[in-house]
Amino acid sequence: MNMNSMLAGTLLAGLAASFAAPALAADSVYIQLPTYRTGPYAGSGIAIANGMSDYLKMINARDGGVNGVKIEFDECETGYDTQKGVECYEQAKAKNTLVFNPWSTGITLQVIPKSSVDKIPVLSMAYGLSAAADGTTFPWVFNPPDTYWDALSGIIKYIGEQEGGMENLDGKTIGYIFLDAGYGREPIPLLEDLASEYGFEVKQYPVAGKEMQNQSSQWLSVRRDRPDYMIMWGWGAMNPTAIKEAVKNRFDMSKFIGVWWAGGDDDARAGGAGAKGYKAISFNNVGADYPALQDIKKLVIDADNSETPESQLGENLYNKGVANAVYMVEAIRTAQEETGKTVINAEDMRVGLENLELDEARLEEIGLKGMISPMKITCKNHSGHNPIFVQEWDGEKYTPASDWFEPMTEKVTPILMEASKEYATSNAPWPEREEPCPE
Amino acid sequence: MDVLYTIFIDPFVQMAEAPDFLLQVVWEGFVAGILYALIALGFVLIYKASGVFNFAQGIMVVFAGLSLVGLHEMGVPALLALIMAIGVMAILAICIEKFVMRPLVGQPDIILLMATIGMTYFLIGLGEFIFGGEPKQMITEELGLPTGSTAFEMDNGGLVILQHIDIAAAVIALIMVGGLAVFFNRTRIGRALRAVADDHTAALSVGISLNQIWAIVWFAAGIVALATGIMWGARSDVSFALEIVALKALPVLILGGFTSIPGAVIGGLIIGIGEKIGEIYWGGLVGGGIESWLAYMIALIFLLFRPQGLFGEKIIERI
């Protein structure tokens, strides 16, 4: 063997080693966190990345991990770009991640077919493909605590209550402004179904990704059409621009309701005093007084082991990031109990997710009672369709504008099951679930 | 018949029935056009001096805006932050001339274009490294720019709402255009710059410093970028998404010509007003969202009849 081929061999070996699974300590597990701290969507992505990362650091620092098993994690920057997200997925797979959190509906749609082959659970918390809540068709995909269709049905239900009953929606006009991407288009089929059922008219205002900060046409159309309510499915730079435009066009902010991802504090803050009254549906409360968040402050932020500015702790999107990490940590704990192992793998993680239950007692124990609602995932129901509520921007922070209430599960479930079947048919041969769910 | 009515009659009926709303649409288009024109001006300046299509103009808008807001966040008073942001753009211009333009003198245009694409990604990374990826709110009031709005009630009971910041944007843009026109036509540096644009080698032979001219013109483009960053940042936020909006200047340039300052302004206004009227009165016919491509369609149609743009120079090369 000459010198050149030895050198090439060494380089190849080094390259191969760099792609191989990391050498984890015997008492640790690995999770990749796909995040976006850069690009046009960073305004939403940073707070979420901080929330997830801080909670995992706190669990490692305070408890030494989950039952003594440390959670090793790193971030993979997707920039909210689907192609980069898929590359992150491949890296995560090579490093034996327990779970993959796409943090983008576009990326979720791309990795769903891969997950069942690679046997890696996909946790798309309150986003992604709504139909994936059907655990019998999508055994590897989880979207707790609610799907986009739950969010939309919750918003329509709330609007119905404001109008004095669902029957009063007849003849109303509801505007829907949305990011013209997989994310924004996801709830449209349900919106059209509900419109025909309750007799309201829907006006759609798509916003192209590259026009997120240039929405004057959409809001001029809103001004012309005079919808009774506006619903927003926005993300990143789209949200503050939409709220500013709504204020500028003197739209009644109390009738402007965003999905949970359009409920960032910075989004509403951008609208100044005029944004007061803006609303967003939510599955979590804001605030930093919860014991778990105080532990984050003490053990992570004050210990200078975080990228989170103290003012961000407890804000809406930050707490959503924390909720995502809570679901992962509690699923690891559940998987340990279900399998009897301490160091679990991705297949065990799926067992953990399918048996995940956070009741009031458990939420109190982990110091988050009141921040998120009790929730339960089952083998058949990978979302849970859990209670949600409406938040209102008071000029400085979000405050609850309603009690927790159930989304219109009875309306959503049949449409969701039909969509699930359609997905399996149009992606035939779609792999069947290997072990049936218990009746 | 219904289709013909919907396309050719109904939009004009709507305009006649709600003239206040039409006025509002035209005003919004005018303001958007002014902002497009400001971005296009940055492209025109660089193209005039070096024949380079500066792909980095969009990120220069973001970088200038972030410098201003970022410095203010660090505790620098607003007006001092503005002066320092101008300084940042001057340093950037000198660095671009010294490390990018000078080594590439005489290279084909495509190489210079590739260099500006490289600069774009470098500035994105540098901006995120220094200022972070979060959108930042423009310090509009701190800079003494007007906020709020004035509403005019029309005879038919409708309202036309003018944002004070939009009026300021229009005034500032007009001042900048006037200033640049004077600079190019009445000053020694301006004439030297035009000489460089016509022929680099001939300009060098009469003693014009190419390096100095390029640094000046990149600095002027930086000032235009800062003004655009302030105005657009005040309307939404200063975020990296603005870099993509800046590509709206492309159809403006096709329409107005790559070398004409008045062309950038007229082109900006045609695109701005045209796309707003198109979206509002005809967009609904195809489900909305036509604004993102309508500007390019207008420019493409124009290109077929007048490839050099409205005010561009018709160049005939002898073979």
Contacts between the chains, C-beta under 8 A, distances in Angstrom:
chain1	res1	chain2	res2	distance
A	36	B	133	7.9
A	37	B	128	7.8
A	37	B	132	7.9
A	37	B	133	5.1
A	38	B	124	7.7
A	38	B	128	5.0
A	38	B	133	4.6
A	38	B	240	7.3
A	39	B	133	6.9
A	39	B	240	5.9
A	40	B	239	6.5
A	40	B	240	5.6
A	40	B	241	3.5
A	40	B	244	6.9
A	42	B	128	7.8
A	42	B	132	8.0
A	42	B	133	3.2
A	42	B	134	6.2
A	42	B	135	7.7
A	42	B	239	7.7
A	42	B	240	6.9
A	43	B	133	7.6
A	43	B	134	5.5
A	43	B	135	4.2
A	43	B	237	7.5
A	43	B	239	6.1
A	45	B	133	7.6
A	46	B	132	7.5
A	46	B	133	6.0
A	46	B	134	5.6
A	180	B	289	6.0
A	204	B	287	7.1
A	204	B	288	6.4
A	205	B	288	6.3
A	206	B	287	7.5
A	206	B	288	5.7
A	206	B	289	4.2
A	207	B	289	7.7
A	208	B	289	6.1
A	208	B	291	7.9
A	208	B	292	4.3
A	209	B	244	7.8
A	210	B	241	8.0
A	210	B	244	4.3
A	210	B	245	7.0
A	210	B	247	7.2
A	210	B	292	6.6
A	211	B	245	7.2
A	211	B	291	6.6
A	211	B	292	5.4
A	212	B	241	5.2
A	213	B	232	7.2
A	213	B	235	7.7
A	213	B	236	4.1
A	213	B	237	7.2
A	213	B	239	7.0
A	213	B	241	5.2
A	213	B	242	5.8
A	213	B	245	5.4
A	214	B	32	7.1
A	214	B	236	7.8
A	214	B	245	5.4
A	214	B	248	7.4
A	214	B	291	7.9
A	216	B	28	4.7
A	216	B	31	7.8
A	216	B	32	6.3
A	216	B	276	7.1
A	217	B	28	7.7
A	217	B	275	7.3
A	217	B	276	5.7
A	217	B	279	4.1
A	217	B	280	6.3
A	217	B	283	7.3
A	217	B	291	5.0
A	218	B	288	7.8
A	220	B	21	7.9
A	220	B	24	6.7
A	220	B	25	5.8
A	220	B	28	5.9
A	220	B	276	7.0
A	220	B	280	5.6
A	221	B	279	7.4
A	221	B	280	6.0
A	221	B	283	7.5
A	221	B	284	7.6
A	221	B	288	7.2
A	223	B	21	7.3
A	223	B	24	7.5
A	224	B	18	7.5
A	224	B	21	5.9
A	224	B	280	6.9
A	236	B	239	7.9
A	236	B	241	6.8
A	237	B	135	5.8
A	237	B	236	6.8
A	237	B	237	6.4
A	237	B	239	4.6
A	237	B	241	3.9
A	240	B	135	6.6
A	240	B	236	6.6
A	240	B	237	5.3
A	241	B	235	7.9
A	241	B	236	4.1
A	241	B	237	7.1
A	244	B	235	7.2
A	244	B	236	6.3
A	248	B	149	7.1
A	248	B	161	7.3
A	248	B	163	6.2
A	249	B	161	7.4
A	250	B	161	7.1
A	266	B	134	7.4
A	266	B	135	7.0
A	269	B	137	7.6
A	270	B	135	8.0
A	270	B	137	6.2
A	270	B	236	7.8
A	270	B	237	6.0
